[in-house]
């Protein structure tokens, strides 16, 4: 009997540890070796198996082109898990998790605050119906939002950012955030440390087609962030 592909990949303890580590943040090999406590050559071998299996991707760092960030494709994992359950019994198909949001604050950070972080801010606000506090900022904010940011959010998502302006990290320095997400490799290197900060290695878009791809990628990542926001809300409600 042939095992489902996800079971073959995830059943190995080290590969499972790598999947768990990448579920929260994009990471470099040396960071993964620290997380799982295994040598780099062994980690690299199992990362290659996960990449060959379509669960993990790698992109060159825009901060240091010699380095790469590894990213867990949660859409691929979701589909694989659904197929795994159905392979055992049709009744085990996964159902969408409920989403009830409470007092949760999220901050998205990139360098210029003109494209990636305001796109993430707008898309998270859209997916949560404005029920959580969400903001974006830049380590070196540009003078205004990029015109293609406004265009792609309007054309592809029906969102109008109106008179929204770029802002610096200093503008949100006094606020408390439950989740902080950097979307830019350069911003990650210079951003102050925040508790529980995670990283999404998203390339800076150039041209409208790239903006559309970037917005679609960020929307997928935002969708997979939602369960963490529900968990945060539940923890907050505890005495």
N, C-alpha and C positions, 0 to 999 in steps of 0.2 A: 504494500500500500504506500502510495506517495504522500508525504506530508505536505500541507500547504506551505507555500514559500515563506510566509511570515513566521510560521512556527520554526522552520529550519533556520532562519536568520536570527530570530530573537531568542531562541532557546539557549544559546550559548551564554554563559554568565557574563563574559566580558562584553560581548556585543549588546547584551541587555543593559549593562552599565553605561555603555556609550550612548545608546538610545535615550536612556533616562537623563544623562547629562545634557544631551543636545535638545531635549524636549523643552527646556526653559530658555536656552540662549544659544546663538551661534558661537562656536569656540574654535580656537586654534589647537593644533596637535599637542603642543607643549602644555596647554591648559587641560586638555583631555587626559594626558598622562598623569598630571597632578590629581585630577578628579578620581581616576580609577586606580591609581597606584601601580601602573604597569609600565614597562619600558616602551620607548617610542616605536621601535621596530615592530613590536607586537601590536600596539595600538594601530599603527599605520596599516598593518596586514588586515586587521578586522574592519577598519574603516573602508578599505578597498572592497571587501566582501559586501558591506552595507551599501556602498555606492553601486556596485555591480547589480545588487538586488533592487535598486531604484528607491531605497529608503533615505539615503543621504546624498547630498550634493556638496560640491566645494567651489568656492569662488576666491580669486586672488584678492588680497587685502588692498584697498585703495590707499592705505597708509604706508604699507610696506609690501611692495609687489613681490617680494621673495616669500612671503607668508600666505597662507590660505585660511579662510574660515569655513568650517564645516557646518552644514545646515540640515536639520531633520525635516524631510518633506512630510508634514503631518497629513496632508491630503492623501498621499500615497499610503501612509500608515492606516488612515481611516478606512480606505478602500480595502486594504489587505486584511484588516481586522474584520470587516464586514464579511468578506469572502471566507475567512477562516471560520467564523461562527456558523455561517450558512453551510459550510462543508460538513460540519458536524451534525447540524439539525436546522431546518428552515426557520424554526421558531427563534433561533438565536441571532437573527439579524438585529443589528444595533438600531436603536431609536434615537432621534435627536435629544440631547440633554436639555432640560428646562433651564431657562435663563431668567432669573430674578435678581435685579441689581439693587444695591443699597448705597451707602455712603462710601464710595470708593473714588480715589483721586489718582489719575494717571498723567504722566508727563512724557512726551516724546521729544527727543533731542537729535538734531543734526547740526551741521556746521552753519549753513546760511539761513535756516528756518524759512526757506522760500519754496521748497518742493517736498522732500520726503516727510519731514516731521509735520507740516501742516496738512498734508494728505492723510497721514495716519490719524491725526487729531480729528479731522472731519469725518473720516470713515468709522472711527470708533464711536463718535457721537451719533452717527447715523445708525449703526448697528445696535446701540443701546437706547435709542430713542431719546437721547439727551438726559438719561436718568443717572448718569455719573458725571463727576467733575473731570474734565479732560483739557489739557493745555499742551502747547508745543513751544519750543524755544531753540535758539541757536547759540553755538559757542562764539561765532563771529557772524551775527545776522546781517543779511543783505538789506538793501534799502526798501525792497518791496517783494511781495510774492511773485514768483515767476508767472508770466502770462499763461504758460502751458499748464501750470498747476490749476489755475482758475478754469481753464478750458476743459481739462480732462474731468475735473470734478463736476462741472456743469453738464458736459455732454454724456459722460458714461454713468454718472451716479445721480444726476439731477440735483446737485448741491450748489448753492450760491454762497460764496464766502463773503460777499458784500464788501464791506470796508475793512476787513480784517488786515491787520498790519503784522509785520515780523516783529519778534521780540527777542531780547537777549536772556541768558540764564539769570542775570542779575535781577530781571523783572519778576522772576518767580522764586527768588532765593528765600523769601520768608514763608513760603507755603509748604505744607506737608503733603507728600505724595506716597501712596501705597505701592505704586509700581512706576518705575522709571525705565524707559526703553531708549537706547541709542540706536539710530538707524544708519549711522555713518561711521566708517572705520576711523577716520580722522577725529571725529568728535569723541569717539570712545577713548582715545588715547589722552585727550586733554580735559575730558569732562570730570568734574569732582565726583568723588565716590558717593553713591546713594545706597542705602540698604536695599538689598534685593534687586539691584539693577541688572537688567538683561540686555543683550545686544542682538540686533538684527542687521546683518551685513548686507545692505541694499546699495547697489551701485547708483551713483548720481546720474540721473537721466539727462540725455542730450537729444533734443528733437521730440516732436509730438508722439511719434510711434513709441519711443522709449518711455515717455511719460505714461502712456497708456499701459505698457507692460509693467512699469514700476507700480502704478496705482493698483493694478490687478494683483500683483504679488503682495503688496502691503495689505490689501483687503483680505486675502487669504490668511495672512499672519494675524491680522486683527480678529478675524473670526475664531481662530484657534486660541486667542488670548482670552476670549469671553469666559470659558469655564474657570480660569484663574481668578477672574473678577468676582464671580459668584462665590467661590471659596473664600475670598477675602471678605466679602460681605457677611458670609456665614460666621466666620471667626469673629468679626467685629460684634456680632450680636450676642456672643457668649459673655457671661458675667465675668 
